[in-house]
Amino acid sequence: MASNKLFMLAIVVVFLPAMAVGTEYIVGDDKGWTINFDYQAWAKDKVFHLGDKLVFRYPEGYHNVFKVNGTGFKNCDILPGNIALTSGNDTVVLKTPGRKWYICGVANHCSSYGQKLAIFVQYPNGLAPPAGAPAAPSVPITPTEPWAPTLTPWAPVTLSVPRSPIEPWAPAPAPWTPWVPATPTEPWTPAPAPQTPWVPATPTDPWAPAPSPWTPWVPVTPTEPWAPTPAPWAPVLTPSVPATPAEP
């Protein structure tokens, strides 16, 4: 990482005079920086060098310019802290070689309308790219849509570092948990029935037969004493005796 920074610094120092007289490119030419324009086709026949300038022209407030990395270019993502160019006449000086990516961060201009640009800045003559950097093509390759940046296969760097002995694997000890005595549970006690306040019984009246309906007293009419019924009267016939003549 440190060697790459030193290499870039050396390039800037050596070619600083040449950078002051670089070529100026109006991105999109007459179309400017807008939507629904093929910027990869625009850049395919152009060779960019250190000191060249990219000029993004657009109506102020309608678009902007963000410099991103390859992943941000592919996914139309902008990293936090990335500052946008918003003047409507933004000039970008190409100060370092290698790939450069630019997108519009307004709404979905990048993802849906293709408002993005990828270029390759040539390394100076006589200087080779640092170890691990992709070889610069003489003419930037225009990928077919959808475009994805070419990833350089990673090559491990062999370092003469003595190997440390590998300790035998041992399972990680389980975290210590202090013993806490179990809280004794109270013996079960049935819930007391709700108490009902004592109310003395209301005394009932002693039983009495229902009174007979009242009948006013009426004196009894006395009946006549009994008398036998008289037999019908019949005259008694006495035989007649001839009268005895009186003595003279």
Helices and strands as residue ranges (DSSP letters): H 2-14, H 16-19, E 24-26, G 29-31, H 39-43, E 53-57, E 66-68, H 70-75, E 89-93, E 98-103, H 109-113, E 116-121
